[in-house]
């Protein structure tokens, strides 16, 4: 059995999966540096590099790496905790001001990728430009706090985009994450977890298994450390902290961090996250 000293840090979900599998991997990573593997049917992220922590991340010491047949002993390890907390009691004015701070932080960027272009009044590149009606529908449903409409708009965005975690998944997941951790009394959450359950079930049918798992984490209020830091900064209203957390978040992946940031802001501000010129752009990006 591989000694636990080979693991430098481990997230809660990765820890639970490896304990349940008695340290066995269903499938080992595909590359030498960082990639997803599976334990007890759950995707976990294996890396030897300095990593942005997530509940599914396992960080190995330099030179260590699981091989087929290895068993990873994590029983004596304490899972990583993001260390940020929110009370869900911030005022609407504080949260809206935080959304404006995020938008201001993006303006110096000449061409942010993914859906983040929406926050600076620009049209995303193809194929995301085709999703503008669905993004507007999601924002309107969030304004109305209507679970059925949020679910319908989310369904149209799931699986949309390129890569292991499509942009639509990141945007929807982060929007629902923001509402769950910062606005838990919103009507779609106060009545129970039906919306979360329905979105998670839909994602399992229409997107990559890894992305579906990460989206499920988002919807239930667990994700990357910078996203939790951003939520805490939003609640405090401290602009410097908001900008630092936003910069950390957009460093994740090629566009995933940008898409999550956009979804997070839409989750709080709804249609107010979309500048008037973008809010009126029709399908395909033609005014």
C-alpha positions as CSV (number, residue, x, y, z in Angstrom):
1,X,0.0,0.0,0.0
2,X,1.4,3.4,-0.9
3,X,2.2,5.3,2.3
4,X,0.0,8.4,3.1
5,X,3.2,10.5,3.2
6,X,3.1,10.4,-0.6
7,X,0.0,12.6,-0.5
8,X,0.7,16.2,0.3
9,X,-2.9,17.4,0.4
10,X,-6.3,15.9,-0.4
11,X,-9.8,17.3,-0.8
12,X,-12.8,15.9,1.1
13,X,-14.5,14.2,-1.8
14,X,-11.3,12.6,-3.0
15,X,-10.6,11.4,0.5
16,X,-14.0,9.9,0.9
17,X,-13.7,8.1,-2.5
18,X,-10.3,6.6,-1.7
19,X,-11.4,5.5,1.8
20,X,-14.5,3.8,0.2
21,X,-12.3,2.1,-2.4
22,X,-9.7,1.1,0.2
23,X,-7.2,3.1,-1.7
24,X,-7.7,1.6,-5.1
25,X,-8.1,3.6,-8.3
26,X,-10.7,2.4,-10.8
27,X,-8.6,4.1,-13.5
28,X,-5.2,5.7,-13.2
29,X,-4.4,9.2,-14.6
30,X,-3.7,9.3,-18.3
31,X,-0.7,11.7,-18.2
32,X,2.5,12.1,-16.2
33,X,1.6,15.5,-14.6
34,X,-2.0,16.1,-13.8
35,X,-5.3,14.5,-14.8
36,X,-8.5,12.9,-13.6
37,X,-8.7,9.4,-12.3
38,X,-11.6,7.5,-10.7
39,X,-12.0,5.9,-7.3
40,X,-15.2,4.2,-6.1
41,X,-16.7,5.5,-9.3
42,X,-15.9,9.2,-8.4
43,X,-13.6,11.4,-10.5
44,X,-10.7,12.7,-8.5
45,X,-7.9,15.0,-9.7
46,X,-4.4,13.7,-9.4
47,X,-1.5,16.1,-9.6
48,X,2.1,16.5,-8.5
49,X,2.1,20.1,-9.2
50,X,1.1,23.1,-7.1
51,X,-2.7,22.9,-7.4
52,X,-5.7,25.1,-6.9
53,X,-7.4,23.0,-4.2
54,X,-10.8,21.5,-4.8
55,X,-12.7,18.8,-2.9
56,X,-11.7,16.3,-5.6
57,X,-8.0,17.2,-5.7
58,X,-5.1,14.9,-4.5
59,X,-1.7,16.5,-4.5
60,X,1.2,14.1,-4.4
61,X,4.8,14.9,-3.4
62,X,7.3,15.5,-6.1
63,X,8.3,12.2,-7.7
64,X,5.3,10.4,-6.3
65,X,2.5,9.1,-8.6
66,X,0.0,6.3,-8.4
67,X,0.5,3.4,-10.8
68,X,-1.8,0.6,-11.8
69,X,-2.3,-1.8,-8.9
70,X,-1.2,0.8,-6.2
71,X,-3.3,1.3,-3.2
72,X,-3.2,4.8,-1.7
73,X,-3.5,5.0,2.1
74,X,-5.2,8.3,3.1
75,X,-7.0,7.0,6.2
76,X,-4.8,9.1,8.5
77,X,-4.9,12.3,6.5
78,X,-7.2,15.3,7.3
79,X,-9.0,16.5,4.2
80,X,-8.4,20.0,3.0
81,X,-10.9,22.6,4.1
82,X,-11.3,25.9,2.1
83,X,-11.4,27.9,5.3
84,X,-13.9,30.5,4.1
85,X,-17.4,30.9,5.5
86,X,-20.5,32.8,4.6
87,X,-23.6,33.5,6.6
88,X,-25.9,34.3,3.7
89,X,-26.9,37.6,5.4
90,X,-25.2,40.2,3.1
91,X,-27.5,43.0,1.9
92,X,-28.6,43.2,-1.7
93,X,-26.7,46.5,-2.0
94,X,-23.5,44.9,-0.8
95,X,-23.7,42.0,-3.2
96,X,-24.6,44.2,-6.2
97,X,-21.7,46.5,-5.4
98,X,-19.4,43.4,-5.3
99,X,-20.7,42.4,-8.8
100,X,-19.8,45.8,-10.1
101,X,-16.3,45.5,-8.6
102,X,-15.8,42.2,-10.5
103,X,-16.9,43.8,-13.7
104,X,-14.5,46.7,-13.2
105,X,-11.7,44.2,-12.6
106,X,-12.3,42.6,-16.0
107,X,-12.3,45.8,-18.1
108,X,-8.5,46.0,-18.4
109,X,-8.4,42.6,-20.0
110,X,-8.5,43.0,-23.8
111,X,-10.3,39.8,-24.7
112,X,-11.5,37.6,-21.8
113,X,-12.4,34.1,-23.0
114,X,-15.6,32.2,-22.7
115,X,-18.8,33.8,-21.3
116,X,-16.7,36.5,-19.5
117,X,-16.9,38.7,-22.6
118,X,-20.5,39.3,-21.6
119,X,-19.4,41.1,-18.4
120,X,-17.5,43.7,-20.5
121,X,-20.3,44.2,-23.0
122,X,-18.9,42.0,-25.8
123,X,-20.2,38.9,-27.5
124,X,-18.6,35.5,-26.8
125,X,-17.0,33.7,-29.6
126,X,-18.8,30.8,-31.5
127,X,-20.4,28.6,-30.3
128,X,-21.1,30.5,-27.1
129,X,-22.6,33.4,-29.0
130,X,-25.5,31.1,-29.9
131,X,-26.3,30.6,-26.3
132,X,-27.1,34.3,-25.5
133,X,-30.9,33.7,-25.4
134,X,-30.4,30.9,-22.9
135,X,-28.0,33.1,-20.8
136,X,-30.6,35.9,-20.8
137,X,-33.3,33.4,-19.9
138,X,-31.2,32.1,-17.0
139,X,-30.6,35.7,-15.7
140,X,-34.3,36.5,-16.0
141,X,-35.3,33.3,-14.1
142,X,-32.8,34.2,-11.4
143,X,-34.3,37.7,-11.1
144,X,-37.7,35.9,-10.6
145,X,-36.2,33.3,-8.3
146,X,-38.3,30.8,-10.2
147,X,-36.9,27.3,-9.8
148,X,-38.7,25.8,-12.9
149,X,-37.5,28.6,-15.1
150,X,-34.0,28.4,-13.7
151,X,-34.0,24.6,-14.4
152,X,-35.3,25.1,-18.0
153,X,-32.7,27.7,-18.8
154,X,-29.9,25.7,-17.2
155,X,-30.8,22.6,-19.2
156,X,-30.3,24.5,-22.4
157,X,-26.8,25.5,-21.4
158,X,-25.5,22.1,-20.0
159,X,-22.9,20.5,-22.2
160,X,-22.4,23.7,-24.3
161,X,-18.8,24.5,-25.2
162,X,-15.5,22.8,-25.6
163,X,-13.3,20.9,-23.3
164,X,-13.6,18.6,-20.3
165,X,-15.8,21.1,-18.5
166,X,-17.9,23.0,-21.1
167,X,-18.5,26.7,-20.5
168,X,-22.2,26.2,-20.0
169,X,-21.6,23.8,-17.2
170,X,-19.2,26.1,-15.4
171,X,-21.6,29.1,-15.8
172,X,-24.7,27.3,-14.6
173,X,-22.9,25.6,-11.7
174,X,-21.3,28.8,-10.5
175,X,-24.6,30.7,-10.7
176,X,-26.3,28.2,-8.5
177,X,-23.3,28.0,-6.2
178,X,-23.5,31.8,-5.6
179,X,-27.1,31.6,-4.8
180,X,-26.7,28.7,-2.4
181,X,-23.8,30.1,-0.4
182,X,-24.8,33.8,-0.5
183,X,-28.6,33.8,-0.8
184,X,-29.7,30.6,0.9
185,X,-33.1,32.1,1.7
186,X,-33.9,32.6,-2.0
187,X,-37.2,30.8,-2.8
188,X,-35.5,28.2,-5.0
189,X,-33.4,27.0,-2.0
190,X,-35.6,27.7,0.9
191,X,-38.1,25.0,-0.2
192,X,-35.6,22.2,-0.4
193,X,-33.1,20.8,-2.8
194,X,-35.4,19.9,-5.8
195,X,-33.7,22.4,-8.2
196,X,-30.2,21.1,-7.2
197,X,-31.3,17.5,-7.6
198,X,-32.9,18.1,-11.0
199,X,-29.9,20.0,-12.4
200,X,-27.5,17.3,-11.2
201,X,-29.6,14.6,-12.7
202,X,-29.8,16.5,-16.0
203,X,-26.0,17.0,-16.1
204,X,-25.4,13.3,-15.8
205,X,-27.3,12.8,-19.0
206,X,-26.0,15.5,-21.2
207,X,-22.3,16.3,-20.3
208,X,-19.0,14.6,-19.5
209,X,-19.0,12.6,-16.3
210,X,-16.1,14.7,-14.9
211,X,-17.9,17.9,-15.7
212,X,-21.2,16.5,-14.3
213,X,-19.4,15.7,-11.0
214,X,-17.8,19.2,-10.7
215,X,-21.2,20.8,-11.5
216,X,-22.8,18.7,-8.8
217,X,-20.2,20.0,-6.3
218,X,-20.9,23.6,-7.3
219,X,-24.7,23.2,-7.0
220,X,-24.3,21.7,-3.5
221,X,-22.0,24.5,-2.4
222,X,-18.5,23.0,-2.8
223,X,-15.8,24.0,-5.3
224,X,-12.4,25.5,-5.9
225,X,-10.8,27.5,-3.1
226,X,-10.8,30.8,-5.0
227,X,-14.6,30.5,-5.5
228,X,-15.1,30.1,-1.8
229,X,-12.8,33.1,-1.2
230,X,-14.8,35.1,-3.7
231,X,-18.1,34.3,-1.9
232,X,-16.6,35.4,1.4
233,X,-15.2,38.6,-0.2
234,X,-18.6,39.3,-1.7
235,X,-20.2,39.1,1.7
236,X,-17.6,41.3,3.3
237,X,-17.8,43.9,0.5
238,X,-14.1,44.5,0.6
239,X,-13.2,45.4,-3.0
240,X,-9.5,44.5,-2.7
241,X,-10.4,41.0,-1.5
242,X,-13.0,40.7,-4.3
243,X,-10.4,41.6,-7.0
244,X,-7.8,39.2,-5.5
245,X,-10.3,36.3,-5.4
246,X,-11.5,37.0,-8.9
247,X,-7.9,37.0,-10.3
248,X,-7.3,33.7,-8.6
249,X,-10.5,32.2,-10.0
250,X,-9.8,33.2,-13.6
251,X,-6.5,31.4,-13.4
252,X,-8.3,28.1,-13.4
253,X,-8.1,26.3,-16.8
254,X,-8.3,28.0,-20.1
255,X,-11.7,29.5,-19.7
256,X,-13.3,27.6,-16.8
257,X,-12.4,30.3,-14.2
258,X,-13.7,33.0,-16.4
259,X,-17.0,31.1,-17.0
260,X,-17.4,30.4,-13.3
261,X,-16.8,34.1,-12.5
262,X,-19.5,35.1,-15.0
263,X,-21.9,32.5,-13.7
264,X,-21.2,33.7,-10.1
265,X,-22.1,37.3,-11.0
266,X,-25.2,36.3,-12.9
267,X,-26.3,34.2,-10.0
268,X,-26.3,37.3,-7.8
269,X,-27.2,40.1,-10.2
270,X,-29.4,38.3,-12.7
271,X,-30.0,40.5,-15.8
272,X,-28.1,43.3,-14.0
273,X,-24.9,41.3,-14.7
274,X,-25.5,41.9,-18.5
275,X,-24.9,45.5,-19.7
276,X,-27.9,46.9,-21.6
277,X,-26.2,46.6,-25.0
278,X,-25.4,42.9,-24.4
279,X,-28.8,42.2,-22.9
280,X,-30.4,43.3,-26.2
281,X,-28.1,41.3,-28.5
282,X,-30.1,38.8,-30.5
283,X,-29.2,35.3,-31.4
284,X,-25.9,35.0,-33.2
285,X,-24.6,38.3,-31.9
286,X,-26.5,40.6,-34.3
287,X,-28.0,43.7,-32.7
